[in-house]
Amino acid sequence: MIYIIAGILVIVVAMLCIKLVLIKRSVREIAGEFADRVESDTNTLIDVSTGDKDMIMLADTLNSRLRVLRKEHLQYHQGNAELKAAITNISHDLRTPLTAICGYIDMLPKTDDKDKQAHYIEIIKERAGMMKQLTEELFKYSVILSDEGELETETVFINQLLAESISGFYPDLSKKGITPEISITDERIEREVNKAALTRVFTNLLNNAVKYSDGDLYITLADDGEIIFKNHAKGLSAATVGQLFNRFYTVEAAHNSTGIGLSIARTFIERMHGSITAQYEDSCLLIKIVLPQ
């Protein structure tokens, strides 16, 4: 009987030793693969050869953290690249009017012609206004990003708000020779949104149409509440439209802009739990807004 018990104990100890060896090997395997995945730029996850449930659970846990780490790593690099591009764009946008201002200031004392001096001063004022607008856009955007709290909402009559926004933008549209074609449903569309934020969204989209439209603008509010802004824009492409909502992205043809208008629109719409998308088909830019019901 003693020999039987001793034999069983020997078998148990042997099995435990084998299991311990396998666990140690799995730990070394996981540690090695984890270090390799962290140091290398790869999407391959940790894979273990053991069938031990605890080791598999450990590998799964590490893989989930690796996914988060890679996502943050990608966001960091994208943000870094975006920041560099933003600095370049902003520097260019500010330097252009500043160079003109300095040039006309130098020209002022070189002429006694009152008409020329008045013309130079008007140009200086115009360029200074451009710089003021650019810096205000940047300041407003920084304020929007720093405020991460929930937007206060109220029941808003979307039909009326959209119509009022379009009416307020008619002078700017007229200067560009744009007569918008408007189709607003007779259905009363009400949504729980932040009125000021949605007004800013409409304003930014209308301003975007002034910059990019080839002379037309179609605005639709459908029975289901879907809002569409559409215009011909041959200067754009599917690639550029895909980046329009990115912070500080500017289209080469756009002047007097930091490129953050549509990014602000997206930020507001998403904070109101809606969606905003852009498509480019048949030389037309189509921006669609869906607000939460």
Wavefront OBJ file of the C-alpha trace (Angstrom):
o trace
v 0.000 0.000 0.000
v 2.838 2.354 0.896
v 4.479 1.632 -2.441
v 1.239 2.413 -4.247
v 0.861 5.733 -2.408
v 4.525 6.544 -3.021
v 4.104 5.704 -6.695
v 1.081 7.931 -6.958
v 2.965 10.762 -5.235
v 5.890 10.320 -7.587
v 3.538 10.474 -10.559
v 1.792 13.563 -9.170
v 5.119 15.287 -8.461
v 6.357 14.379 -11.906
v 3.206 15.761 -13.490
v 3.490 18.932 -11.437
v 7.128 19.317 -12.448
v 6.238 18.828 -16.098
v 3.396 21.344 -15.762
v 5.752 23.787 -14.028
v 8.305 23.382 -16.798
v 5.616 23.947 -19.424
v 4.314 27.003 -17.571
v 7.832 28.459 -17.288
v 8.365 27.829 -20.983
v 5.043 29.490 -21.787
v 5.915 32.482 -19.591
v 9.263 32.876 -21.353
v 7.497 32.475 -24.692
v 4.889 35.108 -23.812
v 7.529 37.473 -22.391
v 9.654 37.154 -25.510
v 6.748 37.666 -27.883
v 5.425 40.609 -25.843
v 8.818 42.357 -25.951
v 9.046 41.708 -29.688
v 5.536 43.039 -30.356
v 6.153 46.187 -28.317
v 9.448 46.979 -30.064
v 8.366 46.097 -33.604
v 5.846 47.896 -35.792
v 3.575 44.934 -36.456
v -0.057 44.009 -35.959
v 0.795 40.396 -35.090
v -0.483 39.393 -31.659
v 1.002 37.058 -29.046
v 0.435 33.384 -29.768
v 1.210 30.600 -27.259
v 1.765 26.906 -27.978
v 0.465 25.716 -24.613
v -3.095 24.637 -23.995
v -3.044 25.898 -20.399
v -6.134 28.029 -19.831
v -4.358 30.468 -17.515
v -1.536 31.034 -20.021
v -4.074 31.527 -22.811
v -5.963 34.015 -20.616
v -2.687 35.858 -19.885
v -1.878 36.020 -23.597
v -5.392 37.299 -24.372
v -5.078 39.992 -21.699
v -1.716 41.119 -23.057
v -3.089 41.104 -26.596
v -5.954 43.368 -25.566
v -3.459 45.782 -24.016
v -1.309 45.588 -27.145
v -4.296 46.607 -29.260
v -4.885 49.631 -27.030
v -1.172 50.486 -27.062
v -0.997 50.288 -30.855
v -4.096 52.428 -31.212
v -2.618 55.078 -28.912
v 0.733 54.809 -30.704
v -0.979 55.377 -34.054
v -2.985 58.295 -32.683
v 0.199 59.825 -31.293
v 1.999 59.630 -34.631
v -1.037 60.872 -36.521
v -1.416 63.734 -34.045
v 2.279 64.564 -34.348
v 2.098 64.606 -38.137
v -1.120 66.597 -37.961
v 0.473 69.134 -35.625
v 3.456 69.600 -37.946
v 1.131 70.066 -40.906
v -0.997 72.472 -38.858
v 2.021 74.591 -37.922
v 3.075 74.703 -41.565
v -0.419 75.645 -42.776
v -1.018 78.222 -40.057
v 2.417 79.770 -40.586
v 1.692 80.038 -44.305
v -1.796 81.450 -43.752
v -0.511 84.093 -41.335
v 2.685 84.900 -43.230
v 0.871 85.678 -46.493
v -1.189 88.638 -45.205
v 1.636 89.716 -42.874
v 4.064 89.942 -45.817
v 1.568 92.083 -47.703
v 1.061 94.348 -44.695
v 4.798 94.868 -44.263
v 5.224 95.509 -47.991
v 2.516 98.174 -48.175
v 3.709 99.806 -44.958
v 7.135 100.177 -46.594
v 5.504 101.663 -49.707
v 3.436 104.255 -47.829
v 6.222 106.784 -47.143
v 7.584 106.402 -50.685
v 4.648 108.187 -52.324
v 2.844 111.478 -51.760
v -0.101 110.390 -53.887
v -3.088 110.456 -51.536
v -5.079 108.006 -53.656
v -2.236 105.479 -53.605
v -1.781 105.928 -49.872
v -5.504 105.394 -49.299
v -5.361 102.278 -51.509
v -2.383 100.910 -49.568
v -4.134 101.534 -46.263
v -7.245 99.706 -47.460
v -5.148 96.704 -48.432
v -3.385 96.784 -45.043
v -6.764 96.855 -43.278
v -8.028 93.967 -45.401
v -4.953 91.828 -44.678
v -5.102 92.696 -40.982
v -8.744 91.591 -40.982
v -7.705 88.286 -42.551
v -5.150 87.712 -39.795
v -7.727 88.581 -37.146
v -10.207 86.107 -38.634
v -7.599 83.340 -38.748
v -6.502 83.849 -35.146
v -10.130 83.986 -33.961
v -10.850 80.681 -35.697
v -7.903 79.084 -33.917
v -8.949 80.504 -30.551
v -12.549 79.342 -30.928
v -11.398 75.885 -31.933
v -9.100 75.593 -28.916
v -12.011 76.589 -26.662
v -14.246 73.956 -28.267
v -11.641 71.223 -27.791
v -10.927 72.176 -24.178
v -14.629 71.952 -23.273
v -15.312 68.237 -23.090
v -18.515 68.517 -21.094
v -21.942 67.548 -22.381
v -23.661 70.166 -24.522
v -26.880 71.485 -23.070
v -29.742 70.545 -25.362
v -33.253 71.760 -26.003
v -36.034 70.956 -28.433
v -35.154 72.855 -31.611
v -37.378 73.420 -34.657
v -34.814 72.412 -37.301
v -36.832 73.729 -40.276
v -36.811 77.254 -38.884
v -33.198 77.201 -37.693
v -31.935 76.012 -41.081
v -34.006 78.610 -42.940
v -32.746 81.399 -40.668
v -29.146 80.300 -41.124
v -29.492 80.335 -44.909
v -31.168 83.755 -44.869
v -28.351 85.193 -42.777
v -25.812 83.941 -45.318
v -27.498 85.288 -48.450
v -25.178 88.352 -48.769
v -22.070 86.150 -48.775
v -23.637 83.692 -51.214
v -24.745 86.521 -53.498
v -21.200 87.919 -53.635
v -20.119 84.569 -55.051
v -23.020 84.521 -57.500
v -24.657 81.598 -55.702
v -28.432 81.358 -55.516
v -29.163 78.346 -53.322
v -31.917 75.926 -54.240
v -33.657 75.012 -51.007
v -35.997 72.134 -50.272
v -37.273 72.097 -46.689
v -39.974 69.608 -45.789
v -43.356 70.766 -44.526
v -43.062 68.143 -41.788
v -42.161 69.715 -38.468
v -38.677 68.387 -37.670
v -37.753 68.752 -34.016
v -34.595 67.440 -32.393
v -32.958 67.608 -28.965
v -29.790 69.540 -29.823
v -27.738 72.520 -28.754
v -29.153 75.398 -30.774
v -25.998 77.535 -30.775
v -23.805 74.583 -31.780
v -26.112 73.544 -34.638
v -26.277 77.155 -35.845
v -22.477 77.162 -35.937
v -22.531 73.913 -37.931
v -24.901 75.382 -40.542
v -22.792 78.548 -40.730
v -19.599 76.574 -41.273
v -21.204 74.470 -44.009
v -22.530 77.552 -45.767
v -19.117 79.173 -45.487
v -17.622 76.006 -46.932
v -19.982 76.290 -49.912
v -18.879 79.881 -50.501
v -15.246 78.718 -50.642
v -15.598 75.610 -52.767
v -18.787 75.855 -54.803
v -18.569 76.307 -58.564
v -21.644 78.520 -58.393
v -24.463 76.340 -57.117
v -25.766 75.092 -53.786
v -28.564 72.656 -53.000
v -29.827 72.388 -49.429
v -32.347 69.742 -48.429
v -34.161 68.911 -45.206
v -36.013 65.635 -45.736
v -39.089 64.266 -43.962
v -36.872 61.983 -41.860
v -34.751 64.941 -40.688
v -31.739 64.201 -42.873
v -29.950 67.413 -43.923
v -27.908 67.613 -47.125
v -25.653 70.358 -48.455
v -24.601 69.726 -52.067
v -22.639 71.755 -54.606
v -20.406 71.291 -57.624
v -16.734 71.627 -56.688
v -14.389 70.646 -59.504
v -11.394 71.808 -57.481
v -11.894 68.933 -55.044
v -11.376 65.195 -55.371
v -12.441 62.055 -53.521
v -9.089 62.087 -51.722
v -9.363 65.690 -50.506
v -13.013 65.285 -49.520
v -12.006 62.303 -47.395
v -9.823 64.647 -45.341
v -12.092 67.692 -45.116
v -13.096 66.913 -41.524
v -9.476 66.542 -40.383
v -8.207 69.326 -38.167
v -6.247 72.027 -39.994
v -6.554 70.282 -43.371
v -6.802 72.875 -46.122
v -7.502 72.532 -49.801
v -4.951 74.399 -51.894
v -7.663 76.452 -53.574
v -9.043 77.645 -50.240
v -7.847 81.046 -49.102
v -8.203 82.862 -45.840
v -8.890 79.696 -43.855
v -7.232 77.470 -41.277
v -9.259 74.519 -42.490
v -10.964 73.924 -39.154
v -14.532 74.908 -40.064
v -15.668 71.403 -40.987
v -13.711 69.892 -38.115
v -15.635 72.160 -35.744
v -18.871 71.046 -37.425
v -17.998 67.395 -36.918
v -16.997 67.999 -33.295
v -20.336 69.655 -32.511
v -22.441 67.084 -34.377
v -20.698 64.153 -32.677
v -21.033 65.780 -29.251
v -24.767 65.981 -29.962
v -24.608 62.234 -30.810
v -25.343 62.797 -34.499
v -23.300 62.033 -37.602
v -21.860 64.097 -40.441
v -20.320 62.605 -43.586
v -18.912 63.881 -46.882
v -19.014 62.260 -50.331
v -17.665 63.294 -53.709
v -19.450 62.068 -56.828
v -19.726 63.499 -60.358
v -17.727 66.593 -59.331
v -20.208 67.266 -56.512
v -19.468 67.623 -52.819
v -22.288 66.221 -50.697
v -22.330 66.690 -46.928
v -24.983 64.803 -44.981
v -26.094 65.427 -41.397
v -28.178 63.033 -39.337
v -29.292 64.281 -35.934
v -30.391 62.010 -33.082
v -34.139 61.574 -32.771
l 1 2 3 4 5 6 7 8 9 10 11 12 13 14 15 16 17 18 19 20 21 22 23 24 25 26 27 28 29 30 31 32 33 34 35 36 37 38 39 40 41 42 43 44 45 46 47 48 49 50 51 52 53 54 55 56 57 58 59 60 61 62 63 64 65 66 67 68 69 70 71 72 73 74 75 76 77 78 79 80 81 82 83 84 85 86 87 88 89 90 91 92 93 94 95 96 97 98 99 100 101 102 103 104 105 106 107 108 109 110 111 112 113 114 115 116 117 118 119 120 121 122 123 124 125 126 127 128 129 130 131 132 133 134 135 136 137 138 139 140 141 142 143 144 145 146 147 148 149 150 151 152 153 154 155 156 157 158 159 160 161 162 163 164 165 166 167 168 169 170 171 172 173 174 175 176 177 178 179 180 181 182 183 184 185 186 187 188 189 190 191 192 193 194 195 196 197 198 199 200 201 202 203 204 205 206 207 208 209 210 211 212 213 214 215 216 217 218 219 220 221 222 223 224 225 226 227 228 229 230 231 232 233 234 235 236 237 238 239 240 241 242 243 244 245 246 247 248 249 250 251 252 253 254 255 256 257 258 259 260 261 262 263 264 265 266 267 268 269 270 271 272 273 274 275 276 277 278 279 280 281 282 283 284 285 286 287 288 289 290 291 292 293
